[in-house]
Amino acid sequence: MVWGQGVAASKFVPVSVTICQYDAQATGQDYATVTTKRTGEQATELLALVNAAKPVAKKPSICTKELGPTYVLRFTDNDRGVLSFTAEAFGCRRLVATSLEGQGKPGVLPAPRQVTAELIKSLGLR
């Protein structure tokens, strides 16, 4: 993963998304107890928010110290492809594509970016 490298936006067409919330202060089995799933239009809207964040050329160097949740977003498409992102709702607010799995999926991940306020608001579990 090189900051500033990768496509500007993901061309992935999701049909659903699973959102896992990881608590920075939790330990043991409580680490990721909050999970929610959204389908269809909601998944498409969430990926649009991810793509709306502009790619960042360099890894952020100044970050706040507060701890908050980290989210893992796993988008799924009709071909059983899975595109995964990690989004930090604290500190450097990094938004990084971590993997693109599935047959016939290009291995090119979107460039790292920073989480926007709109994206964090949208991740609220419902």
N, C-alpha and C positions, 0 to 999 in steps of 0.2 A: 504494500500500500504506500503509494507516494502521493504526498499532498500536491494538489494542482494537476494531477494526472487523471485521466479518465474522461468519459463522455460528460457533456453538460447536463443531460437529463436522461433518465431511464426510459426506454421505449416499451417497457413491460406493460402488459394489459391484464391487470388483476381481476379476479372474480371474487376473492375474499382476502382478508388479512387477519392474522392473529397478533394481538398485542400483549406482550408480557411485561409487567412492571417489576423491576428489581429494586429493592430498597438498599441503599448504600450502607445503612447501619445494621441491617439484619444479618443474622448468622445461621448456620446450619440449614435445616429444611425450610425455614421461613424465607429464604432468600428470594424466591419468585413465586409467591402464593397468589398474586393477582394476575389473572389472564382474562382477556375479552376477545371476542371474534366479531368481525363485521363482514358483511357480504356486499356484492354488487356495487351499487353506486357509492356507498360509503367507502369502500376500498379504493375505488377510482379517485374519489375526492381526496382521500388521505395521501395517495401517491402523488397527486397534483400538488399538494402542500409540500411534500418532500422535494419534488422537482422545482418548486418555486424558490426555494432557498438557493442563492447563488453559490457556485463552487468557490472555495477559498484556496488561494494559491499556496499559503503557508500554514503550517499547524499553528493554532493560537498559542501565544507564549504567556499572555497575562490572563489568569483565570481567577474567578472568585473562589473562596475557600469553603463556601457552604456546601453541605451534602444534600443531594436530592435524589429523586429516582432516576434510574436509567431504564429506557424502554428498548425492547427488541421487537421490531416489526417484521413479520414474515408474510409477504405477499405471495399468493398462489394464483396461477393462471389456469386456463382450461386444459393445458397440456401437462399439468402437474409440475410445472416449473415453479421454483421457489426463489424469490429475491428477498434477501434479508438486509435490514439496516439496524444499526445501533444508534440510539438518540439519547444524549445526555441532557437532562432538564436542569443542569446545574454546572458550575465550574466553567469549563471552556465551551460548553454547549456543542460538543462535537456531534455531527450527523454523518455517519460513515456506512457506506454499503459494504457488507462483510462477505456476502456470497451470492452467486447466481447459479442455481443447480437445476438440472433437468436436461433431457435429451434435446439436442439441437439448439440449446441456448448459447448465445455468444458469451464468451468469458469476460467481456468488457464491463467493468463496474462503473457506475457514475462516480465522478470526482467527489472527494470529501467536501462537506459544507458545514455550515453552522445551523443549529436548530433555531427556527423562528418562533416568536411568541404565538403566532397563529397555530403552528404545529403543536406546540406544547398544550395549548388550550384544547385542541382537537383530540389529543391523546387521553384526556380525562376519561376515566372508565365510566361507561354507561350501561 
